[in-house]
């Protein structure tokens, strides 16, 4: 998925999901002090979130201890904000990054250009299901499928996507229904792209607390992207799109992978979110027999 640590705070101060703390001023101050002593840069914001999530003082203290021990804040409180949604994130599951909202925006824009009244959308390497859930919210009536190889992620994705789609457990395309072959309009794959040797350089929140399978992209970071692209033409509808998030330094090579697999390729960038997406498009028209 991405080569960065989880977000340092779940919500912006102005988020509609941000909850005010019902704790006493002294309790809030003690929580802030404990988090600050543990090195949390946004201690005040994190204290508000922990205190609003905790049902008892003892639970709040346990959450603070877990956060001080290095767990991602999202794992501590059990959810992350993504595209305005509250996404459940269980222990060990990849935390959706804010930069991936750009991937959602690009996929949604392409889906809205389709002549088909009900787009077929697939979210591979879905993790918590955040991308699929966001696309279902933005696009409304779509045929949505998601898949991940990690059972813990699949359990999360099923809660987050709910009745809006179907979540499959397995390796990439393997668990998808065969009838989807040649019908997918928009295929989103937030596949891992961290080179194996770079895993050790990741912040501890990601390196120690997220599933390795969600981070490790092989020797050059492109192993999973290659596998996704290699089969994409068989699964995409004519003119359908494959979108993957990658890093700016890897984007050129990812585009080359797409081209070698028979897709046209375009790199799109969002400087505000420090996000890079490669968009591949399948050839139009009927497939050769």
JOFEN-V880599 format. One record per residue. N is the residue number from 1. RES is the residue in three letters. NEAR is the number of other ideal C-beta (glycine too) atoms within 12 Angstrom. D_CENTER is the distance of its C-alpha to the mean C-alpha in whole Angstrom. Layout:
N RES NEAR D_CENTER
N RES NEAR D_CENTER
This chain:
1 UNK 48 7
2 UNK 43 8
3 UNK 37 12
4 UNK 31 12
5 UNK 30 12
6 UNK 44 10
7 UNK 37 12
8 UNK 27 16
9 UNK 31 16
10 UNK 38 14
11 UNK 31 16
12 UNK 17 18
13 UNK 16 22
14 UNK 10 22
15 UNK 23 19
16 UNK 12 21
17 UNK 25 19
18 UNK 21 21
19 UNK 23 23
20 UNK 16 27
21 UNK 24 28
22 UNK 17 31
23 UNK 28 32
24 UNK 13 35
25 UNK 13 35
26 UNK 12 37
27 UNK 23 34
28 UNK 28 31
29 UNK 18 33
30 UNK 22 33
31 UNK 37 29
32 UNK 29 29
33 UNK 18 31
34 UNK 28 30
35 UNK 36 26
36 UNK 21 28
37 UNK 15 30
38 UNK 25 27
39 UNK 18 26
40 UNK 30 23
41 UNK 16 23
42 UNK 24 22
43 UNK 29 25
44 UNK 21 26
45 UNK 33 22
46 UNK 40 21
47 UNK 37 25
48 UNK 32 24
49 UNK 44 21
50 UNK 45 22
51 UNK 38 26
52 UNK 26 25
53 UNK 34 23
54 UNK 30 25
55 UNK 15 28
56 UNK 14 31
57 UNK 19 32
58 UNK 11 32
59 UNK 20 28
60 UNK 33 27
61 UNK 22 29
62 UNK 21 27
63 UNK 32 24
64 UNK 37 25
65 UNK 21 26
66 UNK 29 23
67 UNK 41 21
68 UNK 25 24
69 UNK 21 24
70 UNK 23 21
71 UNK 33 18
72 UNK 40 15
73 UNK 40 16
74 UNK 46 13
75 UNK 36 14
76 UNK 39 18
77 UNK 41 18
78 UNK 29 15
79 UNK 34 13
80 UNK 43 11
81 UNK 34 11
82 UNK 41 9
83 UNK 33 11
84 UNK 22 14
85 UNK 33 13
86 UNK 30 13
87 UNK 44 10
88 UNK 32 12
89 UNK 43 11
90 UNK 34 13
91 UNK 24 15
92 UNK 27 14
93 UNK 40 10
94 UNK 49 7
95 UNK 48 7
96 UNK 46 4
97 UNK 40 6
98 UNK 36 9
99 UNK 35 9
100 UNK 48 6
101 UNK 34 8
102 UNK 33 11
103 UNK 46 9
104 UNK 41 9
105 UNK 30 13
106 UNK 38 14
107 UNK 44 13
108 UNK 31 15
109 UNK 22 18
110 UNK 36 19
111 UNK 37 18
112 UNK 22 21
113 UNK 18 23
114 UNK 25 24
115 UNK 13 27
116 UNK 23 26
117 UNK 14 26
118 UNK 17 23
119 UNK 35 20
120 UNK 35 19
121 UNK 48 15
122 UNK 48 13
123 UNK 53 10
124 UNK 47 10
125 UNK 48 8
126 UNK 51 7
127 UNK 52 6
128 UNK 50 7
129 UNK 48 7
130 UNK 48 6
131 UNK 55 6
132 UNK 53 9
133 UNK 43 10
134 UNK 43 10
135 UNK 48 12
136 UNK 38 14
137 UNK 27 15
138 UNK 30 16
139 UNK 35 18
140 UNK 17 19
141 UNK 18 21
142 UNK 35 19
143 UNK 32 19
144 UNK 43 16
145 UNK 39 15
146 UNK 47 12
147 UNK 42 12
148 UNK 46 12
149 UNK 30 14
150 UNK 31 14
151 UNK 20 16
152 UNK 27 14
153 UNK 45 11
154 UNK 32 13
155 UNK 24 15
156 UNK 40 12
157 UNK 43 11
158 UNK 28 14
159 UNK 26 15
160 UNK 42 12
161 UNK 38 13
162 UNK 21 17
163 UNK 12 19
164 UNK 29 17
165 UNK 32 16
166 UNK 29 17
167 UNK 36 15
168 UNK 32 16
169 UNK 23 16
170 UNK 22 17
171 UNK 21 17
172 UNK 33 15
173 UNK 32 18
174 UNK 17 20
175 UNK 23 19
176 UNK 33 19
177 UNK 19 22
178 UNK 12 25
179 UNK 12 26
180 UNK 29 22
181 UNK 22 24
182 UNK 23 25
183 UNK 27 23
184 UNK 44 20
185 UNK 39 20
186 UNK 48 16
187 UNK 53 14
188 UNK 54 10
189 UNK 51 9
190 UNK 53 6
191 UNK 49 9
192 UNK 44 10
193 UNK 42 13
194 UNK 40 14
195 UNK 26 18
196 UNK 23 19
197 UNK 14 22
198 UNK 25 20
199 UNK 27 18
200 UNK 16 21
201 UNK 16 20
202 UNK 28 17
203 UNK 25 17
204 UNK 18 18
205 UNK 29 16
206 UNK 36 13
207 UNK 24 16
208 UNK 22 18
209 UNK 31 15
210 UNK 42 12
211 UNK 32 13
212 UNK 23 15
213 UNK 29 13
214 UNK 39 10
215 UNK 42 11
216 UNK 31 15
217 UNK 39 15
218 UNK 24 19
219 UNK 16 22
220 UNK 24 21
221 UNK 33 17
222 UNK 36 17
223 UNK 26 18
224 UNK 39 15
225 UNK 44 15
226 UNK 28 19
227 UNK 25 19
228 UNK 43 16
229 UNK 41 18
230 UNK 24 22
231 UNK 30 21
232 UNK 44 20
233 UNK 32 23
234 UNK 26 24
235 UNK 39 22
236 UNK 40 21
237 UNK 35 24
238 UNK 23 26
239 UNK 26 25
240 UNK 39 21
241 UNK 44 18
242 UNK 51 16
243 UNK 51 13
244 UNK 52 11
245 UNK 53 10
246 UNK 47 12
247 UNK 32 14
248 UNK 24 18
249 UNK 18 20
250 UNK 33 18
251 UNK 28 18
252 UNK 19 22
253 UNK 29 21
254 UNK 42 18
255 UNK 30 20
256 UNK 22 23
257 UNK 35 22
258 UNK 38 21
259 UNK 22 24
260 UNK 20 26
261 UNK 31 24
262 UNK 22 26
263 UNK 36 23
264 UNK 25 24
265 UNK 31 22
266 UNK 24 21
267 UNK 29 19
268 UNK 29 18
269 UNK 22 17
270 UNK 21 16
271 UNK 11 18
272 UNK 11 18
273 UNK 25 14
274 UNK 20 15
275 UNK 32 13
276 UNK 33 14
277 UNK 43 13
278 UNK 44 15
279 UNK 37 17
280 UNK 42 19
281 UNK 30 21
282 UNK 34 24
283 UNK 19 27
284 UNK 15 29
285 UNK 9 32
286 UNK 11 33
287 UNK 19 32
288 UNK 8 35
289 UNK 3 36
